[in-house]
Amino acid sequence: MDRSKEIAKVTLTGSVVNLLLVALKFVAGVAGHSAAMISDAVHSVSDFVTDIVVLVFVRISARPEDESHDYGHGKYETVATLFIGLALAAAAIGIVVSGATKLAAWMQGEDLPAPGKLALWAALVSIVAKELLFQYTRIKGKHLNSPALEANAWHHRSDALSSIGAAVGIGAAILLGDRWTVLDPLASIVVGAMLVKVAWDLLGPSFGELTDQSLPEKTEKEMLEIIGSVPGVSAPHNLRTRQVGNRVAAEVHIRLDGSMTLAEAHEKATEVERRFRERFGSESHIIVHMEPEKD
């Protein structure tokens, strides 16, 4: 099975689970009078939406190079990752605002409905389901080298964390009685704040890639070592790097013996390219500029 089809299979599995959890959480939240569970249901809706985004954008990113995209369509996957981060941030802010509104009402003397046991059971089911989905999606994301799939995995993990917060708040409100129903919206605020952090961690790398941020210093150092390991190649310099979806792209200058024939110099550059692609993937891009060694 090719990469795009494998990603689609993983994402479809997640979308089915998310759809079932959305229905369960909304029913449990409304019937169980739980603000935390309804907030958690909203988060699951955002999970389902991002599953659709991944399916659409990863399929586009799998297209080969063409006349309008010389470096391929890999950055469509980055756009999908960015969208996931923005959707998660929006959901998180909504959860915090909703919880804060209920907390403010409680502080003004308004009674909050006590959550029911159905909401607690829904939270526990969600924790198990989403943690399993996180582990499955993350493993597949790393194996397939898919930033969008890994980002979606963390979206699943954030839903598991959301459900843990909801379970704690709902459980405490049930065990401690009506005087502590405020723990339910408080839990939703804590959950929302955690999700803001997860969203921020997703958005940073996506913005970096879309603005052609250089690869990490450690990776660039490894590239220079690989290039310099080719016999006859010296002083690799002027290295420029960037990420293009799940591929890396680099430009580098190397120095060769000035008395080499053009055919020999071309052979050295080809060997640099071969070793580079052997380490960073057969679809990685590298441009080698050759200069004569200076006395």
N, C-alpha and C positions, 0 to 999 in steps of 0.2 A: 504493500500500500504506500503511495507517495505521501510526501510531507503534508500537503494541503488537505488531503483526504483524512489523514490521521488526526490532524488538528480539528477538522470538522467533526470527526467521530467523538473525540474527547469533549468538545464544546456542546454537541447535541446531548450527550449524556448529562452534562451539567444543567442544560436548559430544562430537561425533563424533570430533574430533581428540584430545580428552582421553582418551576411552575406548580408542582405538587406542594412545596413548602409555602408558597404564596397563599394558596387556597387554605391550607391548614392554619397558618398564622392569622390570617384575617378572621376566619371563623372563630378561632380560639381567643383572639384579641377582643372581638366584639362581644362574644358570648361570655368571656371571662372578665370583661371590664378592665382590660389592661392596656394602659398607654404604652408601656414598654414593648408589649407584644405587637401592637399595631405599628409602632415605629420599626420593629424588627421586620414586619411584613413588608413595609415600604422599602426597606433595604433589600429584601429578597426580590422585589420588583426590579430594582436597579440592577441586581445580578442577572436577571432574565434578559433585560434590555442589552446589557453589555455582552451577553452570550451571542445575541443576534449581530451585534456590531463586529465581534470577532469573526463570526462566520462569513460576513460580507467582505470585510477588509482583508482578511488572510487569503481569501480566494483571489482577490485582486492582486495582492502582493506576490502570489505564486507565478504570476505571468512573467515570461522571459523578457529580456531587453527588446525594445522596438525603436522605431525612428524617433519617437517622442520621449523615450526614457532610456538613455544610453546605459545607465547604471541599474536598470531593472526597476521593479515596482516595490522594492523592499520597504520603503518608508511608509507605505500604506499600513503596514503592520504597526509601525510606530504611531501613526495617527490613531489607530484603534486603541493602542495602549494609553495614549493621551486622553482619548474620549472616556475610557474606563476610569482613569483618575479623576476627571472632571465630574463624571456621573457619581462616583463615590463621594467626592467632596460635597456635591449638591445634596445627596442623600444624608450625609453626616450633619450638614448644617441644618437641614430640615428637622432631623431628629433632635438636635440640641434646642432649636427654637420651640418645638412642640413640648419638650420636657420642661423647658424654662417657663413656658406659658402656664402649664399646669402647676408648677412649683409656686409661681407668683400667685395663682388663684388660691392655693392652699395656705400661703402665708397671710392672705387677706381674710381667712376664716372659712373658705369654701371647703366643703367635705368632698373628698375624692373617693370614688367607688373602689371597694376592695377587690383585688383581682381574684379570679377563681382558679381552681386546680387544673382546669382544662388548659389555661394559658401556661401554667407551669409545665405540664406534660408536653405541650407543643414546643416549648423552649428546649426541653431536654432532647426531644426527637431531632430538632434542628441542629443542636450542637453535634450530635453523633453523625448525622447525614452530611453536614457541611465540612466537618473535619476530615471525613473519609474522602469527600470530593476534593478538598484542598490537596491532600497527599497525592491522590491519583493525578490531578491536573498538573501539579508542580513537577512530579516525576516525569510526566510526558512532556511538559514544557522544556525541561532541561535536556531531555533526550533529543527532542526535535529542534532545540535551539530557537525557541519561539518566545520573544519578549512579550507578545500579546497574551499568549497562553499562560506564561508565568504571572503576568499582571492579573489575569482572570483568576488564577489560583489564589492569589492574595485577596482578591475580592471575596472568594469563597471563605477564606480564613477570617476575613473581617466579619462576615456574616455569622460564623461560629462564635467569634468574640462578642458580637452583638447579642447573640442568643444566651451566652454565658452571663452577660450583664443583666439581660432581661430575667433570666432564671433566678439570679441572686436577688434582684429587686422584688420580683413576684413572690419568691419563696419566703423572703423575710417579711413581706407585708402579710402573707397568709399566716405565718407562724406567730408573729408578734401582735396581730390584731389590727383593728380599724385605726388606732392611733398612729400606726406606722405605714399607712397606705402611701405616704409621701415618698417612701423608698422606691416605689415603682417609677415615677417620673425622674427621680434622682438617678436611678439606674440607666434610664434612657439618655440622660445628659452625659453620663460617664462614657457610655457606649459611643455616643456621637463624637465626643472628643477623641476617643481612640481611633475612630474611623477617619477623622480629619488628618491624623498623623499618617495613617496608611496611605491616604490619597496623596499627601505631600510627597511621600517616598516614591510613589509611582510617577508623579508629574515631573519631578526633577530630571531623571534620565531621559524622559521623552522630549522635554524642551531642549535638553542638551543635544540630543541626536538631530532634532529638526533644525537646530541652529548650527549644525556641523561642528559640534564640540569635539576636540581631540580625544583620542582614546586615552585611558589611564597611563600614567608615566611608566608603570611596571610593564604594561603591554608594549609600549613603544621601545623600551629598553630591550625586551625580548626580540622584537622585530630587528633592531639594529644588530643584535648578536647573531641572529640567523643569517642576515644579509652578509655580515662580515665574515661568516664562517666559510664562504665560498672561496676556494683557492684562487689567488690572483686579484681578489676584490679587496680594496682598502678604503678606509675613511668614509664609511657611509654617513651621509649628512643631509641636511635640509629635509628631514623626514616630516611629512604631513599625513595625518591620519583622520579618519572619521568612520562612523558607523552608518551602514545603509541597510536598515532592517536587520536581518540576521547575518549579514555579511559585513566584512571590514574592507575598507578601501585605503590605500596608501600610495604616496609618491615619495621617491627617494633618489638622491644623487649618490653615485659611487665613483671611485677612481680606479682606473686600470692602466696598465703599462701602455704608454703612448705609442710604442712600436708595434702593438698588436694589429693584426689585420682586422678589417670590419667583421669578417666572418667569426674570428676568434672572440672579439668583443661581444658580438651578438650571442655567441654560445654562453659566455659568462653571464650575461643579463638573463638569458633563458633559464640558467641554473638557479639564479636568484629567485626568479618567479616560481620555479618548480618547488624549491624548498619553502618558500613563503606559503604557497597554496597547500603544501603538504601539512603545514602546521595550522593554518587559519581557514582551511576549507577550499575545495576545488572551485567554488564560485566567488572567492574573494578577488578583489581588484588590486593590482599593483602596477605602477608605472615607474620604470627605471630610466634615469637619465645618466649617461656615461660621460666621464670627464677624464682627460689624460692626467697621469700622476705628475706632480710638480717636482722638479729637482730640489 
